[in-house]
Amino acid sequence: MQVAKLFVACFKLGIQQIEIYRVNLAYKEPFRIAPGASTESRNIIVKILTDYDVVGWGEASPSERVTGETPETVVRVLGKIAPRLLGKCPLRIEQDVELMDSIVKGNPSAKAAIDIALHDILGKTARKPLFMLMGGYRTEVLTDITLSIKPPKEMARDAVKAVKKGFKALKVKVGVNPTEDLERIKRIREAVGENIELRIDANQGWTPKQAVEVLNKMEKFNIEFAEQPVPAEDLKGLIEVKRNSPIPVMADESVHSPEDALRLIQAEAVDLINIKLMKSGGILKGRKIAAIAEAAGIPCMIGCMGESDIGIAAGTHLAAAVKNIQYADLDSDLLQKDKLAKKGGTKVKNSVRVFPKQNG
């Protein structure tokens, strides 16, 4: 009966209204990575209303450094997209995304907000959790927690605190100074022991030469993988690091789209890919990146870019649905002072994202 209702809804359900809200979400403490520090996420929330009273929620968390977007540009782009989506069926997501791409190029976080809301409507219309509709590979998602750049001693203390909270994997921000970065990893490994996974993220902070040198020195600390060691546009440098690093290399800022993923895989430039909904334009294209990578034997991680619990829930559903998304860095909501979702979202218990018992 639910299948029949969903079939009918495909022809009758229409987008009636799209509401846009701006929110500033303060961090519990300044969050520093190689390019700089931030004290808040400046996000945009999208609410899509349909003529069957099904409501979908989405979120954009723009990064001018990564995607060239700001909250102001996201609002302007959504102002162009929203009128063209009115009356369209929210369940025909491939068509809706194609329409967005025809209206404006780029602007992936703005499009992600719409895409996420459409997927929310899909789950609620089908009366199922979204991850079950997209593959349902796993029911729990193990996430790491990120350590902001600080002096090595402070980062070691933060690492111990995170482990005491139950986190089994730590993502360590580096990329400011190779010598200090090595000291950070040394102190953190000594502080947490050998049973905790350590991942590092340089956020484009090293030159290829620096990356090769420091990664070879870090090998003894049992690093799971090294994320975006060199500038995003430096494909030759990324290839050089991948060929000469004893630690697997993950691309983040270098991969926004399915086309980017294919290009880097063909160039043999990466061992892993970090998918972020704010880079890819949402869940639909995130799934395509994961599929391309899986065909090439390249595992993926799902990451985040300052989303609240709304955007993090979307990333968690994608990670649960897709077999090839083997790692998760879904923690930005944990770094923020306040929560947006009054109900729903996901909770973290012993490093695991747990789904609520509801649809969407």
Helices and strands as residue ranges (DSSP letters): H 2-12, E 15-33, E 36-50, E 55-60, H 64-67, H 71-85, H 93-103, H 108-126, H 130-133, E 141-142, E 145-147, H 152-164, E 169-173, H 178-192, E 197-201, H 208-218, G 219-221, E 223-227, H 235-244, E 249-251, H 258-266, E 272-275, H 277-280, H 283-295, E 300-302, H 309-321, E 325-328, G 332-335, E 347-349, E 352-354
